[in-house]
Amino acid sequence: MTLPRLIAIALLTLCPGLTAHAGGKKGEKSGISFHIQTDQSENPKMIFPQLTNGQQVFYRRVPEISTKDIVAFNPFPSQDGEGYGVLLQLKNSAKNRLAAVTNANVNRWMIAMVNGRVVDAVIIDKQVDDGYLVIWKGIGAAEIDAFDAKVPRIGEKKPRR
């Protein structure tokens, strides 16, 4: 089963608006990042709370995957008709890291953040080893345009801008 199917099964709506680090300099809130659920007992400086599926869940502040790990992408209209989702193709090193992280965190949440705001969440139900991640919703046209300037579309060699 591919990751898009796994994510579709586990897709739930979150409360947006949380700001957190997106994998760059302290305070930077740009790009895409994926954060894994952790325990509340972890170092308070290394975690943040987020309402997920009606419950407070804690996530690692340091992302498992971020913009620097993405080699290509394809946007698509979200099913809710508000904005876009994206299919993300990962670099080989990130593909291997994602496989290890998802294997070690089955039955835990993973959230996707875009420019510092939570846009999507999934329950990891098995190891993901195909090197693709999907964000199903919550991305604006301006964010797609900005990403087009940095990263090529899947199947293209250069960014569009």
N, CA and C of each residue as an Amber inpcrd file, in Angstrom:
protein
   483
   0.8460000  -1.1750000   0.0000000   0.0000000   0.0000000   0.0000000
   0.8900000   1.2360000   0.0000000   0.5640000   2.2420000  -0.8060000
   1.3930000   3.4390000  -0.8960000   1.0360000   4.4340000   0.1830000
   1.9540000   5.3520000   0.4340000   1.7440000   6.3600000   1.4640000
   0.4970000   7.1890000   1.2170000   0.1960000   7.6380000  -0.0280000
  -1.0290000   8.4160000  -0.1960000  -2.2730000   7.6790000   0.2880000
  -2.3440000   6.3800000   0.0730000  -3.4910000   5.6110000   0.5520000
  -3.5000000   5.5390000   2.0740000  -2.3060000   5.3550000   2.6640000
  -2.2220000   5.2970000   4.1240000  -2.6520000   6.6160000   4.7420000
  -2.1950000   7.7040000   4.1520000  -2.5290000   9.0170000   4.6880000
  -4.0130000   9.2930000   4.5080000  -4.5860000   8.8980000   3.3800000
  -6.0080000   9.1290000   3.1460000  -6.8490000   8.4430000   4.2100000
  -6.4200000   7.2760000   4.6220000  -7.1570000   6.5300000   5.6420000
  -7.0930000   7.2440000   6.9890000  -5.9550000   7.8330000   7.3030000
  -5.7510000   8.4110000   8.6240000  -5.9730000   9.9160000   8.7030000
  -6.3660000  10.5430000   7.6010000  -6.5000000  11.9920000   7.5550000
  -7.5520000  12.5110000   8.5250000  -7.1630000  13.4580000   9.3480000
  -8.0980000  14.0880000  10.2790000  -7.8660000  15.5950000  10.2920000
  -8.8710000  16.3200000  10.6560000  -8.7790000  17.7710000  10.6990000
  -8.1550000  18.2300000  12.0090000  -7.2840000  19.2250000  11.8970000
  -6.6240000  19.8020000  13.0800000  -7.0170000  21.2640000  13.2440000
  -6.7120000  21.7890000  14.3920000  -6.8670000  23.2210000  14.6030000
  -5.5970000  23.9060000  14.1010000  -5.6960000  24.7790000  13.0890000
  -4.5130000  25.4630000  12.5870000  -4.1020000  26.6020000  13.5050000
  -2.9680000  27.1800000  13.2200000  -2.5640000  28.3850000  13.9270000
  -1.3760000  28.2180000  14.8420000  -0.9370000  27.0080000  15.0890000
   0.2110000  26.8060000  15.9520000   1.4710000  27.2280000  15.2200000
   2.3440000  27.9730000  15.8640000   3.6190000  28.3010000  15.2550000
   4.7070000  27.5040000  15.9330000   5.6510000  27.0530000  15.1410000
   6.7910000  26.2920000  15.6590000   7.9020000  26.3780000  14.6410000
   9.0500000  25.8560000  14.9930000  10.1800000  25.8810000  14.0760000
   9.9200000  24.9640000  12.9030000  10.3440000  25.4000000  11.7160000
  10.1220000  24.6210000  10.5060000  11.4210000  24.0320000   9.9920000
  12.4130000  23.9060000  10.8270000  13.6230000  23.2030000  10.4410000
  14.7700000  24.1040000  10.0540000  14.6630000  25.3870000  10.2520000
  15.7400000  26.2880000   9.8820000  16.2770000  26.9990000  11.1020000
  16.6060000  28.2960000  10.9170000  17.1120000  29.0900000  12.0230000
  16.0400000  29.2680000  13.0850000  16.4760000  29.5390000  14.3020000
  15.5170000  29.7140000  15.3940000  14.5350000  30.8320000  15.0290000
  13.2460000  30.5230000  15.1770000  12.2180000  31.4930000  14.8780000
  11.7510000  31.4660000  13.4300000  12.4530000  30.7580000  12.5700000
  12.0680000  30.6860000  11.1660000  10.8060000  29.8390000  11.0260000
   9.8590000  30.3200000  10.2410000   8.5940000  29.6170000  10.0890000
   8.2650000  29.4280000   8.6100000   9.2390000  29.1100000   7.8040000
   8.9760000  28.9450000   6.3860000   9.2370000  27.5130000   5.9640000
   8.5790000  27.1150000   4.9000000   8.8000000  25.8000000   4.3390000
   7.8610000  24.7520000   4.8840000   8.2250000  23.5170000   4.6190000
   7.4250000  22.3620000   4.9800000   8.1900000  21.5360000   6.0000000
   7.4810000  21.0450000   7.0170000   8.1270000  20.1690000   7.9940000
   7.1240000  19.1460000   8.5170000   7.6530000  17.9870000   8.9230000
   6.8530000  16.8920000   9.4750000   7.3950000  16.5650000  10.8520000
   6.4910000  16.4870000  11.8280000   6.8640000  16.2900000  13.2270000
   6.1690000  15.0540000  13.7860000   6.9290000  14.2600000  14.5590000
   6.4410000  13.0000000  15.1280000   5.9660000  13.2100000  16.5630000
   4.9070000  12.5130000  16.9150000   4.3950000  12.5110000  18.2840000
   5.4690000  11.9960000  19.2350000   5.5000000  12.5840000  20.4170000
   6.4270000  12.1560000  21.4490000   5.6970000  12.1410000  22.7900000
   6.4100000  11.8480000  23.8350000   5.8130000  11.7790000  25.1640000
   5.9030000  13.1320000  25.8650000   4.9250000  13.4330000  26.6940000
   4.8940000  14.6780000  27.4390000   6.0870000  14.7840000  28.3880000
   6.6660000  13.6720000  28.7570000   7.7780000  13.6700000  29.6980000
   9.1150000  14.0880000  29.0720000   9.1590000  14.2780000  27.7610000
  10.3910000  14.7360000  27.0910000  10.7560000  16.1410000  27.5780000
  11.9600000  16.5720000  27.2870000  12.4280000  17.9100000  27.6300000
  11.4210000  18.9390000  27.1110000  10.8560000  19.7850000  27.9780000
   9.8280000  20.7410000  27.5530000  10.2840000  21.6970000  26.4520000
  11.5750000  21.9490000  26.3560000  12.0820000  22.8370000  25.3020000
  12.1220000  22.1440000  23.9400000  12.0010000  20.8310000  23.9240000
  12.1300000  20.0650000  22.6810000  10.7930000  19.5670000  22.1350000
   9.6860000  19.9340000  22.8040000   8.3670000  19.4490000  22.3820000
   7.3750000  20.6150000  22.3460000   6.2550000  20.3920000  21.6780000
   5.1700000  21.3640000  21.6960000   3.8320000  20.6250000  21.6670000
   2.8080000  21.1890000  22.3180000   1.4850000  20.5620000  22.3080000
   0.6970000  21.0020000  21.0850000  -0.1940000  20.1430000  20.6220000
  -1.0860000  20.4620000  19.5040000  -2.3640000  19.6750000  19.6760000
  -3.5070000  20.3340000  19.5350000  -4.7840000  19.6480000  19.5760000
  -4.8960000  18.7850000  18.3190000  -5.0300000  17.4830000  18.5090000
  -5.0990000  16.5270000  17.4100000  -6.2370000  15.5590000  17.6780000
  -7.1850000  15.5140000  16.7900000  -8.3260000  14.6080000  16.9340000
  -9.0180000  14.7920000  18.2850000  -9.1130000  16.0560000  18.7220000
  -9.8050000  16.3660000  19.9620000  -9.0060000  16.1560000  21.2330000
  -7.7290000  15.7890000  21.1140000  -6.8890000  15.5500000  22.2860000
  -5.5930000  16.3390000  22.1770000  -5.0390000  16.7200000  23.3150000
  -3.7320000  17.3640000  23.3050000  -2.6620000  16.2970000  23.1160000
  -1.8740000  16.4760000  22.0690000  -0.7960000  15.5400000  21.7430000
   0.4990000  16.3480000  21.6940000   1.5950000  15.7410000  22.1150000
   2.8910000  16.4200000  22.0980000   3.7190000  15.9220000  20.9150000
   4.4420000  16.8660000  20.2860000   5.2560000  16.5700000  19.0990000
   6.6680000  17.0800000  19.3070000   7.6010000  16.4380000  18.6390000
   8.9950000  16.8870000  18.6650000   9.0980000  18.2110000  17.9160000
   9.7750000  19.1570000  18.5160000   9.9710000  20.4670000  17.8890000
  10.8710000  20.3360000  16.6480000  11.8680000  19.4940000  16.7230000
  12.7730000  19.2870000  15.5840000  12.0780000  18.3650000  14.5830000
  11.9470000  18.8030000  13.3310000  11.2310000  17.9850000  12.3500000
  12.0220000  16.7590000  11.9200000  11.2970000  15.7160000  11.5570000
  11.9140000  14.5120000  11.0030000  12.2450000  14.7260000   9.5270000
  11.3730000  15.4340000   8.8400000  11.5380000  15.7430000   7.4150000
  11.2340000  17.2270000   7.2530000  12.0340000  17.9210000   6.4090000
  11.7860000  19.3370000   6.1610000  12.0570000  19.6630000   4.6930000
  11.8830000  20.9150000   4.3380000  12.0140000  21.3600000   2.9510000
  13.3240000  20.9000000   2.3220000  14.4070000  20.9320000   3.0610000
  15.7150000  20.5410000   2.5070000  15.7630000  19.0770000   2.0640000
  14.8150000  18.2670000   2.5320000  14.7670000  16.8440000   2.2030000
  13.9270000  16.5440000   0.9590000  13.3140000  17.5620000   0.3860000
  12.3920000  17.3660000  -0.7310000  13.1090000  17.6020000  -2.0440000
  12.9970000  16.6320000  -2.9520000  13.6640000  16.7360000  -4.2530000
  12.6970000  17.2130000  -5.3370000  11.4060000  16.9290000  -5.2000000
  10.4030000  17.3450000  -6.1830000   9.0180000  17.2760000  -5.5450000
   8.0460000  17.9260000  -6.2100000   6.6800000  17.9280000  -5.6720000
   5.6730000  18.0770000  -6.7980000   4.4360000  17.7550000  -6.5090000
   3.3060000  18.0130000  -7.3970000   2.1320000  18.4820000  -6.5640000
   1.5810000  19.6610000  -6.8680000   0.3870000  20.1220000  -6.1590000
  -0.8750000  19.5420000  -6.7880000  -1.9590000  19.5370000  -6.0150000
  -3.2580000  19.1230000  -6.5270000  -4.3330000  19.8470000  -5.7110000
  -5.5120000  20.0770000  -6.3060000  -6.5860000  20.7260000  -5.5420000
  -7.0120000  19.8280000  -4.3830000  -7.2070000  20.4260000  -3.2110000
  -7.6270000  19.6240000  -2.0610000  -9.0770000  19.1890000  -2.2350000
  -9.4170000  18.0700000  -1.6100000 -10.7700000  17.5340000  -1.7320000
 -11.8170000  18.4420000  -1.1060000 -11.4230000  19.2500000  -0.1210000
 -12.4010000  20.1380000   0.5070000 -12.6400000  21.4000000  -0.3160000
 -11.9110000  21.5310000  -1.4340000 -12.1030000  22.6720000  -2.3280000
 -11.4590000  23.9550000  -1.8520000 -10.7640000  23.8970000  -0.7400000
 -10.1090000  25.0840000  -0.1970000  -8.6050000  24.9020000  -0.2330000
  -7.9850000  25.4260000  -1.2540000  -6.5430000  25.3530000  -1.3710000
  -6.0730000  24.0860000  -2.0560000  -4.8400000  23.7150000  -1.7110000
  -4.1620000  22.6220000  -2.3880000  -3.5560000  21.6390000  -1.3990000
  -3.2450000  20.4780000  -1.9150000  -2.4160000  19.5050000  -1.2460000
  -1.1840000  19.3160000  -2.1160000  -0.1990000  18.5560000  -1.6260000
   1.0020000  18.2880000  -2.4190000   1.4950000  16.8640000  -2.1880000
   2.0160000  16.2850000  -3.2570000   2.7600000  15.0310000  -3.1900000
   4.2260000  15.4190000  -3.1760000   4.9630000  14.9510000  -2.1850000
   6.3740000  15.3060000  -2.0110000   7.2500000  14.0860000  -2.2460000
   8.2440000  14.2430000  -3.1170000   9.2260000  13.1860000  -3.3570000
  10.4810000  13.5280000  -2.5640000  10.9550000  12.5810000  -1.7480000
  12.0890000  12.8270000  -0.8620000  13.4100000  12.3990000  -1.4820000
  14.4880000  13.0530000  -1.0280000  15.8410000  12.6200000  -1.3810000
  16.0680000  11.2360000  -0.7910000  17.0310000  10.4980000  -1.3240000
  17.2860000   9.1360000  -0.8420000  17.6090000   9.0900000   0.6480000
  18.4070000  10.0240000   1.1370000  18.7490000  10.0230000   2.5640000
  17.4990000  10.2420000   3.4240000  16.6120000  11.1220000   2.9830000
  15.3690000  11.3750000   3.7190000  14.4180000  10.1920000   3.5960000
  14.4250000   9.5390000   2.4430000  13.5990000   8.3400000   2.2490000
  13.9750000   7.2770000   3.2830000  15.2680000   7.0580000   3.4720000
  15.7410000   6.0760000   4.4460000  15.4120000   6.5050000   5.8780000
  15.5570000   7.7970000   6.1660000  15.2290000   8.3150000   7.4950000
  13.7360000   8.1570000   7.7740000  12.8970000   8.4720000   6.7790000
  11.4520000   8.3280000   6.9510000  11.0770000   6.8720000   7.2150000
  11.7090000   5.9420000   6.5030000  11.4330000   4.5200000   6.7240000
  11.7640000   4.1290000   8.1660000  12.9030000   4.5790000   8.6610000
  13.3040000   4.2470000  10.0300000  12.3770000   4.8870000  11.0600000
  12.0430000   6.1540000  10.8660000  11.1950000   6.8770000  11.8120000
   9.7900000   6.2970000  11.8440000   9.2340000   5.9940000  10.6850000
   7.8770000   5.4430000  10.6720000   7.8530000   4.0270000  11.2290000
   8.8980000   3.2610000  11.0040000   8.9800000   1.9190000  11.5730000
   9.0010000   1.9800000  13.1040000   9.7100000   2.9530000  13.6430000
   9.8480000   3.0800000  15.0940000   8.6500000   3.7680000  15.7580000
   7.7440000   4.3410000  14.9610000   6.6480000   5.1240000  15.5370000
   5.2700000   4.6990000  15.0450000   5.0900000   3.4170000  14.7890000
   3.7800000   2.9080000  14.3840000   2.7630000   3.2230000  15.4870000
   1.5780000   3.6230000  15.0920000   0.4710000   3.9990000  15.9800000
   0.6910000   5.3390000  16.6830000   1.5600000   6.1610000  16.1500000
   1.7610000   7.5180000  16.6550000   1.3640000   8.5030000  15.5650000
   1.0970000   9.7360000  15.9550000   0.7360000  10.7900000  15.0260000
   1.9630000  11.4160000  14.3680000   1.7790000  11.8940000  13.1530000
   2.7570000  12.7360000  12.4760000   1.9680000  13.9090000  11.8970000
   2.4380000  15.1370000  12.1810000   1.7730000  16.3090000  11.6370000
   2.6340000  16.9540000  10.5650000   1.9460000  17.6040000   9.6200000
   2.6100000  18.3750000   8.5730000   2.3840000  19.8470000   8.8660000
   3.4570000  20.6210000   8.7670000   3.3760000  22.0640000   8.9610000
   3.8650000  22.7510000   7.6960000   3.1950000  23.8320000   7.3260000
   3.5990000  24.6600000   6.1940000   3.7190000  26.0870000   6.7100000
   4.9120000  26.6460000   6.5690000   5.1880000  28.0070000   7.0330000
   4.7830000  28.2080000   8.4940000   5.0440000  27.1980000   9.3090000
   4.8350000  27.3060000  10.7430000   3.4370000  27.0180000  11.2340000
   2.5330000  26.6160000  10.3500000   1.1740000  26.3010000  10.7950000
   0.8340000  24.8580000  10.4540000   0.1350000  24.2140000  11.3660000
  -0.2760000  22.8260000  11.1650000  -1.3540000  22.7980000  10.0870000
  -1.1640000  21.9150000   9.0970000  -2.1440000  21.8020000   8.0190000
  -2.7460000  20.4100000   7.8980000  -2.0920000  19.3840000   8.4480000
  -2.5620000  18.0160000   8.2540000  -1.9470000  17.1070000   9.3140000
  -2.5620000  15.9320000   9.5160000  -2.0410000  14.9530000  10.4650000
  -2.4480000  13.5560000  10.0380000  -1.6100000  12.5810000  10.3660000
  -1.9080000  11.1820000  10.0710000  -1.4380000  10.3110000  11.2280000
  -2.0510000   9.1470000  11.3410000  -1.5620000   8.1110000  12.2450000
  -0.6590000   7.2160000  11.3970000   0.5330000   6.9560000  11.8890000
   1.4460000   6.0630000  11.1760000   0.9740000   4.6380000  11.4520000
   0.5700000   3.9250000  10.3940000   0.0720000   2.5600000  10.6140000
   1.0650000   1.4890000  10.1890000   2.1250000   1.8950000   9.4730000
   3.2010000   0.9640000   9.1460000   4.3720000   1.7430000   8.5770000
   5.4860000   1.0790000   8.3950000   6.6830000   1.7020000   7.8520000
   6.3930000   2.2510000   6.4630000   6.8730000   3.4700000   6.2140000
   6.7280000   4.1090000   4.9030000   8.0960000   4.0750000   4.2360000
   8.2030000   3.3250000   3.1530000   9.5210000   3.1720000   2.5390000
   9.5630000   3.5300000   1.0560000   8.5090000   4.1840000   0.5250000
   8.5140000   4.5270000  -0.8930000   9.1050000   5.9040000  -1.1910000
   9.4170000   6.6870000  -0.1560000  10.0500000   7.9800000  -0.3690000
   9.1020000   9.1050000  -0.7490000   7.8030000   8.9160000  -0.5290000
   6.8150000   9.9520000  -0.8390000   5.9990000  10.2790000   0.4080000
   5.6970000  11.5590000   0.5600000   4.7890000  12.0290000   1.6010000
   3.7100000  12.8720000   0.9360000   2.5250000  12.8980000   1.5280000
   1.4190000  13.6900000   1.0030000   0.8900000  14.6050000   2.0950000
   0.6570000  15.8390000   1.7240000  -0.1240000  16.7600000   2.5450000
  -1.4110000  16.9450000   1.7570000  -2.5300000  16.5940000   2.3300000
  -3.7920000  16.5510000   1.5970000  -4.5120000  17.8790000   1.5140000
  -4.1550000  18.8360000   2.3690000  -4.9310000  20.0780000   2.3940000
  -4.1590000  21.1840000   3.0850000  -4.7040000  22.4070000   2.9810000
  -4.1980000  23.5080000   3.7800000  -3.1300000  24.3770000   3.1560000
  -2.7990000  24.1610000   1.8940000  -1.7300000  24.9190000   1.2530000
  -2.3490000  25.9270000   0.2810000  -1.9100000  27.1790000   0.3490000
  -2.4330000  28.2370000  -0.5090000  -1.7000000  28.3280000  -1.8390000
  -2.3230000  29.0130000  -2.7830000  -1.7320000  29.1950000  -4.1160000
  -0.3970000  29.9340000  -4.0320000  -0.2940000  30.9260000  -3.1550000
   0.9590000  31.6720000  -3.0130000   2.0770000  30.7640000  -2.4890000
   1.7350000  29.8230000  -1.6190000   2.7370000  28.8830000  -1.1020000
   3.1970000  27.9190000  -2.2010000   2.2730000  27.5130000  -3.0630000
   2.6510000  26.6650000  -4.2050000   3.5890000  27.4400000  -5.1260000
   3.2570000  28.7050000  -5.4080000   4.1110000  29.5390000  -6.2630000
   5.5110000  29.6880000  -5.6630000   5.5900000  29.9200000  -4.3610000
   6.8840000  30.0620000  -3.6980000   7.6860000  28.7670000  -3.7710000
   7.0150000  27.6400000  -3.6070000   7.7110000  26.3540000  -3.6720000
   8.1690000  26.0560000  -5.0950000   7.3790000  26.4970000  -6.0840000
   7.7720000  26.3470000  -7.4930000   9.1000000  27.0340000  -7.7900000
   9.4230000  28.0870000  -7.0470000  10.6750000  28.8050000  -7.2590000
  11.8680000  28.0710000  -6.6530000  11.6080000  27.1250000  -5.7260000
  12.6840000  26.4370000  -5.0180000  12.9110000  25.0040000  -5.4900000
  11.8210000  24.3090000  -5.8220000  11.8710000  22.8660000  -6.0490000
  11.1710000  22.5270000  -7.3650000  11.7530000  21.6260000  -8.1600000
  11.0670000  21.2390000  -9.4050000   9.8260000  20.3890000  -9.1320000
   8.9570000  20.3550000 -10.1150000   7.8180000  19.4480000 -10.0660000
   8.3360000  18.0340000 -10.3420000   7.6180000  17.0200000  -9.8840000
   8.0190000  15.6380000 -10.1290000   8.0830000  15.4230000 -11.6360000
   9.1990000  14.8980000 -12.1190000   9.4030000  14.6530000 -13.5450000
  10.1060000  15.8110000 -14.2700000  10.2750000  16.9500000 -13.6150000
  10.9850000  18.0870000 -14.2070000  12.3620000  18.2000000 -13.5940000
  13.2710000  18.8500000 -14.3120000  14.6540000  18.9670000 -13.8410000
  14.9510000  20.2260000 -13.0440000  14.2150000  21.3130000 -13.3040000
  14.4930000  22.5810000 -12.6480000  13.2130000  23.1820000 -12.0810000
  13.3650000  24.0290000 -11.0440000  12.1910000  24.7550000 -10.5460000
  11.5720000  25.5990000 -11.6690000  10.3120000  25.9010000 -11.5700000
   9.5820000  26.6160000 -12.6280000   9.8800000  28.0920000 -12.6700000
  10.4500000  28.6640000 -11.6310000  10.6970000  30.1120000 -11.6260000
  12.1460000  30.4190000 -11.4320000
